Amino acid sequence: MRSAFCTITTVSHLPQVRALHHSLSPWLEDIDYVALVVDGRGQGEGITWLELDAVQQPVTGKAICQKYHRPEQQDALRWSLKPVLLHHLLQSEYERVIILDNDLFFFADPRFLFAHLDAAHLVLTPHWRILNPNEDVHEFRNHFTDGLYNAGFVGANRKAEAALLWWAKACLHHCAKDPARGYFVDQRYLDILPVYFPPVHLVSHRGCNVAYWNRRALPRVLVDGEVRIDGKWPIVFIHFTASLLTEIMETGREMALQPYLDRYLKALEQFRPELALPPVLTARSAHWRNILNFFRRN
């Protein structure tokens, strides 16, 4: 049964794509890694690179490119093409595919995630935000504005075709941060999938998609020298958004994840040398600010 991880990127984010590949490489013997570049060509060994014309064959894929393929809609293009790329790969040579945001980084064997697709048609990761509105009303409200599941990780098998085609058409209809009208880019549509397109597996392993948005609901606890999420779950992969980097490097609220960030940056600097830490300790605070600015721009 052929399986693949895939991601969508612009040329500006090729170092993140390659760092993600680097983190997955110990477990890719029987799993492929595919990257769609929407504004050019990719380069790097071990990666199957696709260009935009590869996903314009279906009617919806072509329509999405026609609607969003312009500079001011570049994010909407990448987000909307997720179900299109999944469908394209499943219609070709793969039976199970997981799409990843390129700012993820893996620290443990992720192959068990494909096993969920043997029984379910789709796999989603909940955001795991706090449930008490009195603790943080803004974060509580995000359940209903940003959605219950994170679109940075979605798995599908060939039986998910109807769900993927629906998701693509929904993104074609509207793909923007518009919470007042009930929309949040490609992500809010995922709330529909478990209801209308079962069976959908919801990943219960809290060490998957560790991120800024779940730091309150899932505390990071040091157990026998190892960080465990909610005191129980070893870290499988982390979503290194600019917000999470701010929590680690500026506010200090995520200091437990500093060693994991160091490993991520060490991998990333192979493909983006200017992110390498300077050897002089006194220069590091300014360097951290440069790193944060880089991620905020990207």
C-alpha positions in Angstrom: 0.0 0.0 0.0 1.7 3.2 -1.2 1.7 6.2 1.1 3.0 9.7 0.9 3.4 12.8 2.9 2.9 16.0 0.9 3.1 19.8 1.4 2.4 23.0 -0.6 4.8 25.8 -0.8 6.1 28.9 -2.5 9.8 29.2 -3.5 10.4 31.5 -0.5 9.6 28.6 1.8 11.7 25.9 0.2 14.1 25.7 3.2 11.1 24.9 5.5 10.0 22.2 3.0 13.5 20.7 3.1 13.7 20.9 6.9 10.4 19.1 7.2 11.7 16.4 4.8 14.9 16.2 6.9 12.8 15.5 10.1 10.8 12.8 8.3 13.7 11.1 6.6 14.4 8.4 9.2 10.9 7.0 8.4 10.6 7.5 4.7 11.9 4.2 3.5 8.5 3.1 2.3 6.8 6.5 2.3 7.3 9.2 -0.4 7.5 12.9 0.2 5.9 15.2 -2.4 6.0 19.0 -2.6 3.9 21.2 -4.8 5.5 24.6 -5.6 2.9 27.1 -6.7 5.2 29.8 -8.0 8.2 28.0 -9.5 10.4 24.9 -9.1 11.7 23.1 -6.2 15.2 21.6 -5.7 16.4 19.0 -3.2 17.1 15.3 -3.3 14.6 12.8 -1.9 11.6 15.0 -2.7 9.1 14.6 -5.6 8.6 18.1 -6.8 5.4 19.2 -8.6 4.5 22.5 -10.3 1.2 24.2 -10.5 0.1 22.7 -13.8 0.0 19.2 -12.1 -3.1 20.1 -10.1 -5.0 22.1 -12.8 -6.5 19.0 -14.6 -9.6 18.7 -12.4 -12.2 21.4 -13.0 -12.1 22.6 -9.4 -8.3 22.7 -9.4 -8.2 24.8 -12.6 -10.9 27.1 -11.2 -9.0 27.6 -7.9 -5.9 28.5 -9.8 -7.8 31.0 -12.0 -9.4 32.6 -8.9 -6.5 32.8 -6.5 -3.3 32.7 -8.6 -2.2 36.3 -8.1 0.2 37.9 -5.6 -2.4 39.2 -3.1 -4.1 35.8 -3.0 -1.1 33.6 -2.7 -2.1 32.2 0.7 -5.6 31.4 -0.4 -4.1 29.6 -3.4 -2.0 27.3 -1.2 -4.8 26.7 1.3 -7.4 25.9 -1.3 -5.1 23.5 -3.2 -4.8 21.2 -0.2 -7.8 19.0 -1.1 -6.9 19.2 -4.8 -3.4 17.9 -4.2 -4.6 15.2 -1.9 -7.1 14.1 -4.6 -4.5 14.3 -7.3 -2.1 12.0 -5.5 -4.8 9.5 -4.4 -6.0 9.4 -8.0 -2.5 8.6 -9.2 -0.3 6.1 -7.4 -1.0 6.5 -3.7 -3.6 4.9 -1.5 -2.9 6.9 1.7 -1.7 10.6 1.8 -1.2 13.0 4.6 -0.8 16.7 3.8 1.4 18.8 6.1 2.0 22.5 6.6 5.7 23.1 5.9 6.3 24.7 9.3 5.9 21.3 11.0 8.9 19.3 12.3 8.9 15.7 13.5 10.7 14.2 16.5 9.3 10.7 16.6 8.1 8.0 14.2 4.8 9.2 12.6 4.0 6.0 10.6 1.2 5.0 13.0 -0.8 8.0 11.6 -1.1 6.2 8.3 -2.6 3.2 10.1 -5.6 5.3 11.0 -6.4 5.5 7.3 -6.9 1.7 7.1 -10.3 2.1 8.9 -11.1 5.8 8.4 -11.4 7.7 5.2 -9.9 10.9 6.8 -7.7 11.8 9.7 -7.8 15.1 11.5 -6.0 16.7 14.5 -8.1 18.7 17.0 -6.7 22.0 18.1 -7.2 21.1 21.8 -8.0 24.6 23.1 -9.2 25.3 26.6 -12.9 24.6 27.3 -13.4 27.1 30.1 -14.5 30.5 28.8 -13.7 32.1 32.2 -10.1 31.1 31.8 -9.6 32.9 28.5 -12.7 34.0 26.6 -10.7 34.9 23.4 -9.1 31.4 23.2 -12.5 29.8 24.0 -14.1 31.8 21.2 -11.5 30.4 18.7 -13.3 27.1 18.8 -16.1 28.7 17.0 -14.2 31.1 14.7 -11.0 29.2 13.7 -12.5 25.8 13.8 -12.1 22.6 15.8 -9.4 21.0 13.7 -6.1 22.2 12.3 -5.7 22.2 8.6 -1.9 21.9 8.9 -2.4 18.1 9.1 -5.0 16.2 7.1 -4.9 12.6 6.1 -7.0 10.9 3.4 -7.4 7.6 1.6 -9.0 6.8 -1.8 -12.5 6.5 -0.2 -12.3 10.2 0.8 -12.9 11.4 -2.8 -16.3 12.9 -2.1 -15.1 14.7 1.0 -12.0 16.1 -0.8 -14.1 17.3 -3.8 -16.5 19.0 -1.4 -13.7 20.7 0.5 -12.1 22.0 -2.7 -15.4 23.4 -3.9 -16.0 25.1 -0.5 -12.5 26.7 -0.7 -13.3 27.8 -4.3 -16.5 29.4 -2.9 -14.6 31.4 -0.2 -11.1 31.1 1.3 -10.4 34.0 3.6 -10.2 34.9 7.3 -13.8 36.0 7.7 -15.0 34.8 11.1 -17.9 37.3 11.3 -19.6 35.3 8.5 -18.5 31.9 9.7 -15.4 31.4 7.5 -11.8 30.8 8.3 -9.8 30.1 5.2 -9.6 26.3 4.3 -9.8 25.3 8.0 -13.3 25.9 9.2 -14.7 23.6 6.6 -13.0 20.7 8.3 -15.7 20.9 11.0 -18.2 19.5 8.5 -16.2 16.3 7.6 -16.9 14.1 10.6 -20.6 14.7 10.3 -21.2 14.5 6.6 -18.2 12.3 5.4 -17.6 9.6 8.0 -15.7 7.6 9.1 -13.2 10.3 10.2 -10.5 9.5 12.7 -9.6 12.2 15.2 -6.0 11.8 16.5 -6.1 11.4 20.2 -2.3 11.4 20.7 -1.7 14.8 22.2 1.9 14.8 21.1 0.7 15.4 17.5 0.5 19.0 16.3 1.9 20.5 19.5 1.3 24.2 18.9 0.8 27.7 20.3 -3.0 27.2 20.4 -2.9 24.2 22.7 -0.3 25.3 25.3 -3.0 26.2 27.8 -5.1 23.0 27.5 -2.1 20.7 27.1 0.7 21.7 29.5 4.2 20.7 28.8 5.5 18.7 31.7 9.0 17.4 32.3 8.9 13.7 33.2 12.1 11.8 33.8 14.0 14.4 31.8 11.7 14.3 28.8 8.9 16.7 27.9 5.5 15.0 28.0 2.4 16.8 26.7 -0.2 16.9 29.5 2.3 14.9 31.5 1.7 11.8 29.4 2.3 12.1 25.7 5.7 12.2 24.1 6.1 14.8 21.3 5.7 13.4 17.8 5.6 16.7 15.9 5.4 20.4 16.6 3.8 23.2 14.5 6.5 26.0 14.6 4.3 29.0 13.8 5.6 32.5 14.5 3.3 32.7 17.5 4.9 29.6 19.0 8.4 31.0 18.4 7.4 34.2 20.2 6.2 32.1 23.2 9.5 30.3 23.3 12.0 33.1 22.6 10.3 36.3 23.8 7.7 35.6 26.5 9.4 32.4 27.9 6.0 30.7 28.3 7.1 27.8 26.2 10.6 27.3 27.5 10.1 23.6 27.7 10.0 23.5 23.9 13.4 25.3 23.5 15.4 22.1 22.9 13.0 21.1 20.2 13.2 24.6 18.6 17.0 24.3 18.7 16.8 21.0 16.7 14.4 22.6 14.2 16.6 25.6 13.6 19.7 23.4 13.4 18.0 21.5 10.5 16.6 24.7 8.9 20.0 26.4 8.9 21.3 23.7 6.5 19.0 25.2 3.9 18.9 28.8 5.3 22.4 29.5 6.6 21.6 33.0 7.9 19.5 31.4 10.7 22.6 29.7 12.2 23.2 30.8 15.8 26.3 33.0 16.2 29.1 31.5 18.3 29.3 34.6 20.5 26.7 34.4 23.2 26.3 38.1 23.5 25.1 38.3 19.9 22.4 35.7 20.4 19.6 37.9 21.7 19.8 40.1 18.5 19.9 36.9 16.5 16.7 35.6 18.1 15.0 38.8 17.1 16.2 38.2 13.5 14.8 34.7 13.6 11.4 35.9 14.9 11.3 38.6 12.2 12.0 36.0 9.5 9.2 33.7 10.6 6.8 36.6 11.0 7.5 37.7 7.4 7.1 34.2 6.2 
